[in-house]
Amino acid sequence: MSTEPETAAAEEAEAAAAEETGAEAPEGAAEPDTATAGSDGAGDADTVADVPDDADAAATATAAVADTDTDTSADPDAPVPDATASDATASDATASDATAESKELSETEAEIAAQRELLARIAERKAAKQGPVDAGAKLSGTAADLLAAVRAVESGEKPAVSAFREPEPAPRRAAPEPVRRPQPVAAAASGPGDEAVAAVAAVLAEGGAPAALAARTAAALGEGADTQLRDDPWQLLRVSGVRTEQADGFARALLGAECRPDDERRGRAITAWLLEQAAVAGHTALDAAALTAALGQRSVPDPDAAVQSAIAEGDILVFQDAIETPGAPAPVREEADGEGEEAEVPVRVLVGLEQYALAEESLADGLARVINSLPKEEGSGPRAADWESAAAGAAGSTAELIRAAAGHGLVLHTGGEAARAEPAALVAAAAGLGLRAWAATHSSAGRQRVAGLTGAEEVGAATVAGLLSGAEGPGRDRDGALALDLLVVLDAPQLDVESAAMLVESLPDGARLVLSGDPGVLWSAGPGRVFADLLAARCCPQVVSRVPDPGPIGELVSGIGIGELNQVEAPGKEVVIVPVRDAGEAVHRTVQLVADSVPRAIGVPTQDTQVITPGHGGAAGTRALNTALKERLNPGPGRFGGFDPGDRVAHVPAPGRTTLGRVLGADAEGLRLECDGAPVVVPKEQVEQTVRHAWALTAHQAVGLSWPAAVVVLPGDATAALSRPWVYTAFSRGERHLSVVQGAEQALPRAVAEIPPKARTTRLQTLLRPQVPATS
């Protein structure tokens, strides 16, 4: 759990204002207009503005939230309430997919279904925990056997010696043949009907809101959406992209004189909205005091009452987490009779949305199960001698990793790009011992890299999204768990709390899980900081790779990781610094580098060079750079929604998932792309929201990927976006060459030395502590 109290969702909203100067918003925000800027986090845009001191400043910052660029939007400049093309509903997209007569469920739909299934299981388990438990009624396995033995001894049926004798271990059953889940034919989602949309449109018109919001509002509010809006106009905040001042204006138009700032409905709605913005910024919960402060900045007269009302209505959950110092003994107070008892432990009151609270609780429970369910006795898998033999055939930290995985259900592995070979070697060694071993990455390019590193055909590799959706991977066994014995997840810092929970819930009992990644890169696009929390919790073995990244780029990045920006010798022009005076010169020099200098001097073709910049906006953001690069590299009229055949693009099929590709063409069905070697058709109503040019990317889009050459652009108007993790991530994307277009001057070394990752408020460490003791 982050130990710094956050300035609540207000701070996340204020940081969005920096986007106007080009600060990057994170990939994976649910909707482009709801993302808030911050630093280094998936919901963060790598820049933090000062917290406003009054309600007017807070309102200004809140307004910036909807205008913040995120990596999930092709043109985030379009304001949500006035947009037309960007308001197509998810149901329209699904219906279009259905008409294509697909025989398999799409990855996105399957992932959504998996999320719903996970939440249902979590809710059932939570409800079961809350009910009364009869003695022994909820026990199973060894615990049930022990209870039966105790009762047998108490009743005199068996002597104590025979009752507690350990049975002979049964031979391990052969693993069942993997059973792949059937892939149903894609069907149109049951979205709102025309009558429901028309009814909502009528209410929106009365309140002065654009009719283009009708379909999205009907989908967000569900049945009786028009009635809900009339009864509570602030329910409009549940629609992605709507800001508080817009909802207030809508309420004034509908309620007239009855609309008041102290309306209980308003307080509840803004409370939930602030927590949604906090989730976009990476938090799974917020400190109660910070939340009430943010409510006050939004002219809620009684913030405490608003929070209590939201809790009473079930809109949010409240938690009291003990504030503990790791390694410190529990405080004890002396009583008059000489007996001591534990003193009251100070607690921190947090509030959060049920969606992320349940996911974090499920993740903690699942990790405890993985840690504790690994069979300890011989005969349930490869022998200790077999593991030791495999480790003996490796060297250094690779051997350490193999030995750690042999005896533990959960292992953490840290290292840079060169260290990827170590988890790949573990997967190959486990497969050689007869285990069903799989590696999972966050991109198709990463999957291909790890498959090449293993060098074994029997070793499986899949993307995390494909594994969860069933489109890739070993399939499921008869119990619904993934049919594998070892799962290694690379780029683990990119795991958000929901994806991690689904992944852990899908593991069978006795399976081993290894999370591997570079702790210096930017965190996940979604809420949570799973990998960092697990490293801090010290609940399992941690293997630190001793393999450094090679060459001048590796030397430079290693120094950045410890807060030092060093000059490095680059005899082969591996690292080149290009100083510029302003953003216009930065764009000009970037185009020159990509189109001419790097191919000519370094030998890396244009298509293998990637431009990385802090944000989408600004005079040298991704939009400006992509416009200039397209004009030079693939000029055209942009007749397909701004795109032409041959354009490099980034496609975001779902929040937090970006695939890179190129445009093939367009027809009546939509824009045709080739992404990761596979054809993709994007319906025309989704193009504006899910496709953008990709000659230039943000660091959040580039994390987990690499190219032969990278050109990092640091314009002077985006210095507020820089932090150590941002610089570390951007500079480490080039394999053979790195050019830095440097307009940030002293802001660059200052960011490396002084600006660490922005804290996120999470509960994973607190939830793990009572279930898994910390290790040395």
Disulfide bonds with the S-S distance in Angstrom:
none
